[in-house]
Amino acid sequence: MKTTMRCAWLLIGVLAAQAALAQRPEYRPPRFEIAPMGGYRIGGEFDVENDDGSNPRSVDFEEGGSWGFGLGIYRDPNGFYEFLYSRQTTELDDPDPVLGSVDITTEYYQLGGTLLFDPEPWLRPYLSLTIGITRFDADGFGSEIKPSGSLGFGLRFPVGERLSFLTGLRGYGTLVDSNTDLFCSSVNGEAVCLVQGSGDVVYQGEAVAGFVLRF
């Protein structure tokens, strides 16, 4: 009798477990994601002509906060195609009161991909490579669009199937012809340009932090 009861209870337990599994929604791997981010950006060197005609002096963008987001379409669980947007508004780090008061916005529009690595369930390193364009806009002096690329790496910290926090570093390189005038405008009938390219590539670096929502 005891053996029969044990078998009955075992059968009931198996049936209950099967019913619970049948009611549980099936796990679906993510198809796309959105990742809002805040950051801190440094770098961006240019040349400025001196009034006395001496050799040009170098100026940088003032370092400061930035923001952006990434959109990803998953190729497989360990990689996705990516659109990246990042923006910063700052000024030139120069003692000239006119030059240093112009607001300059730098925007990156990038396409590429990201690989995810999985050494631990709670930690996923990533590597990102993109190419695209950079748009520089100087208030009152027009805008410039140049080809660019970026390389990023960092860590993701999953806190669930759909949510992760992230932190990382990214470097940008924008192709600019050396000694080319940038941000030019007509003032009193004369062409005035803010800066010149100081080399073939303008480099910037950015530290970012944010979160990822996967769908």
C-alpha positions as CSV (number, residue, x, y, z in Angstrom):
1,M,0.0,0.0,0.0
2,K,2.8,2.4,0.9
3,T,4.6,1.6,-2.3
4,T,1.4,2.3,-4.3
5,M,1.0,5.7,-2.5
6,R,4.6,6.7,-3.2
7,C,4.2,5.9,-6.9
8,A,0.9,7.9,-7.0
9,W,2.6,10.9,-5.4
10,L,5.5,10.6,-7.7
11,L,3.2,10.5,-10.7
12,I,1.3,13.5,-9.5
13,G,4.6,15.4,-9.0
14,V,5.8,14.6,-12.6
15,L,2.4,15.7,-14.0
16,A,2.5,18.9,-12.0
17,A,6.0,19.7,-13.2
18,Q,5.0,19.1,-16.8
19,A,2.0,21.3,-16.5
20,A,4.2,24.1,-15.0
21,L,6.7,23.8,-17.9
22,A,3.9,23.9,-20.4
23,Q,2.6,27.2,-18.9
24,R,6.1,28.8,-18.7
25,P,6.7,31.2,-21.6
26,E,9.4,29.8,-24.0
27,Y,12.7,31.7,-23.8
28,R,13.4,33.6,-27.0
29,P,16.9,34.9,-27.7
30,P,17.1,38.7,-28.2
31,R,16.6,40.0,-31.7
32,F,17.7,43.7,-31.2
33,E,18.7,46.0,-28.4
34,I,18.9,49.7,-27.5
35,A,21.7,51.1,-25.3
36,P,21.5,54.7,-24.0
37,M,24.8,56.0,-22.8
38,G,26.5,59.0,-21.1
39,G,30.1,59.7,-21.5
40,Y,33.2,62.0,-21.1
41,R,35.2,62.9,-24.2
42,I,38.7,64.3,-24.6
43,G,41.0,65.1,-27.5
44,G,40.6,66.7,-30.9
45,E,43.6,68.8,-32.0
46,F,43.7,71.6,-34.6
47,D,45.9,74.5,-35.6
48,V,45.2,78.2,-35.3
49,E,47.1,80.9,-37.2
50,N,48.7,83.6,-35.0
51,D,48.1,87.3,-35.8
52,D,51.8,88.0,-36.1
53,G,52.2,85.3,-38.8
54,S,54.4,83.0,-36.7
55,N,54.0,79.2,-36.7
56,P,50.4,78.1,-36.0
57,R,49.6,77.1,-32.4
58,S,47.7,74.0,-31.4
59,V,44.3,74.0,-29.8
60,D,42.0,71.2,-28.6
61,F,38.4,70.8,-27.9
62,E,37.7,71.3,-24.3
63,E,37.0,68.0,-22.6
64,G,33.6,67.4,-21.2
65,G,30.4,65.4,-21.1
66,S,28.8,63.6,-24.1
67,W,25.8,61.4,-24.7
68,G,24.6,58.9,-27.3
69,F,23.0,55.6,-27.9
70,G,23.5,52.3,-29.8
71,L,21.1,50.2,-31.7
72,G,21.9,46.6,-32.4
73,I,20.4,43.8,-34.5
74,Y,21.6,40.4,-33.3
75,R,23.4,38.1,-35.7
76,D,23.7,35.4,-33.1
77,P,23.8,35.3,-29.2
78,N,27.4,36.5,-29.3
79,G,27.3,39.3,-31.8
80,F,25.2,42.0,-33.4
81,Y,25.3,44.6,-36.1
82,E,25.3,48.1,-34.7
83,F,24.4,51.7,-35.3
84,L,26.1,54.1,-33.0
85,Y,25.4,57.8,-32.4
86,S,27.5,60.0,-30.0
87,R,27.3,63.8,-29.5
88,Q,29.3,66.5,-27.6
89,T,28.9,70.3,-27.5
90,T,32.0,72.1,-26.3
91,E,34.4,75.0,-27.1
92,L,38.0,75.4,-28.2
93,D,40.5,75.4,-25.3
94,D,42.2,78.7,-26.3
95,P,42.8,82.0,-24.4
96,D,41.4,84.1,-27.4
97,P,38.0,85.3,-26.1
98,V,36.4,85.1,-29.5
99,L,37.9,81.7,-30.5
100,G,37.2,80.2,-27.1
101,S,33.5,81.4,-27.0
102,V,32.3,79.5,-30.2
103,D,30.2,76.5,-29.4
104,I,31.3,73.4,-31.4
105,T,29.2,70.3,-31.7
106,T,30.8,67.0,-32.7
107,E,28.5,64.2,-33.8
108,Y,29.6,60.6,-34.7
109,Y,27.3,58.5,-37.0
110,Q,28.8,55.0,-37.1
111,L,27.9,51.5,-38.5
112,G,29.6,48.3,-37.5
113,G,29.4,45.3,-35.2
114,T,30.1,44.1,-31.7
115,L,31.3,40.8,-30.4
116,L,30.3,39.6,-27.0
117,F,32.5,37.3,-24.9
118,D,31.2,35.1,-22.1
119,P,33.7,34.1,-19.5
120,E,31.3,34.4,-16.5
121,P,27.5,34.6,-16.3
122,W,27.6,38.0,-14.6
123,L,30.3,39.5,-16.8
124,R,30.5,39.9,-20.6
125,P,33.4,41.7,-22.2
126,Y,32.7,43.2,-25.6
127,L,34.7,44.5,-28.6
128,S,33.2,47.0,-31.1
129,L,34.4,48.2,-34.5
130,T,32.6,50.8,-36.6
131,I,33.0,53.1,-39.6
132,G,31.0,56.2,-40.6
133,I,31.1,60.0,-40.6
134,T,31.8,62.8,-38.2
135,R,29.9,66.0,-38.3
136,F,31.6,69.1,-36.8
137,D,29.3,72.2,-36.4
138,A,30.7,75.5,-35.2
139,D,28.0,78.0,-34.2
140,G,28.0,80.8,-36.8
141,F,30.8,79.2,-38.9
142,G,29.1,76.4,-40.7
143,S,29.7,72.6,-40.5
144,E,32.1,70.0,-41.8
145,I,31.5,66.3,-42.6
146,K,34.4,63.9,-42.6
147,P,34.9,60.1,-42.8
148,S,35.7,58.4,-39.5
149,G,35.9,55.1,-37.6
150,S,35.9,53.9,-34.0
151,L,37.2,51.1,-31.8
152,G,35.5,50.4,-28.5
153,F,35.8,47.8,-25.7
154,G,34.4,47.3,-22.3
155,L,32.2,45.2,-20.0
156,R,28.6,44.4,-19.7
157,F,27.0,43.3,-16.4
158,P,23.8,41.3,-17.0
159,V,21.2,41.7,-14.2
160,G,18.5,39.6,-16.1
161,E,17.7,38.1,-19.4
162,R,16.9,41.5,-21.0
163,L,18.8,44.1,-18.9
164,S,22.5,44.8,-18.6
165,F,24.7,47.7,-17.4
166,L,27.7,48.6,-19.4
167,T,30.9,50.6,-19.1
168,G,33.6,51.0,-21.7
169,L,36.2,53.1,-23.6
170,R,36.0,54.1,-27.2
171,G,38.5,55.8,-29.5
172,Y,37.5,57.8,-32.6
173,G,39.6,58.8,-35.6
174,T,38.4,61.3,-38.2
175,L,40.2,61.9,-41.5
176,V,41.0,65.6,-42.0
177,D,43.4,66.9,-44.7
178,S,46.4,68.5,-43.1
179,N,46.5,72.3,-43.3
180,T,42.9,72.4,-44.6
181,D,40.8,75.4,-43.3
182,L,37.8,74.4,-41.3
183,F,34.7,76.2,-40.0
184,C,34.8,79.1,-42.5
185,S,32.4,82.0,-42.8
186,S,32.1,85.4,-44.5
187,V,32.7,88.3,-42.1
188,N,32.4,91.8,-43.6
189,G,32.9,90.3,-47.1
190,E,36.1,88.4,-46.1
191,A,36.4,84.7,-45.5
192,V,37.2,83.9,-41.9
193,C,38.2,80.3,-40.8
194,L,38.4,79.2,-37.2
195,V,41.0,76.4,-37.4
196,Q,43.1,74.3,-39.7
197,G,43.7,70.5,-39.7
198,S,46.9,69.8,-37.8
199,G,47.4,66.3,-39.3
200,D,45.7,63.6,-41.3
201,V,43.6,62.3,-38.5
202,V,41.8,64.0,-35.6
203,Y,41.7,61.7,-32.6
204,Q,39.2,61.7,-29.7
205,G,38.7,59.3,-26.8
206,E,35.6,58.7,-24.8
207,A,34.6,56.9,-21.5
208,V,31.0,55.7,-21.4
209,A,28.5,54.2,-19.1
210,G,24.9,53.2,-19.6
211,F,22.5,50.3,-19.8
212,V,21.3,47.9,-22.4
213,L,17.7,46.7,-23.0
214,R,17.3,43.6,-25.2
215,F,14.1,42.6,-27.0
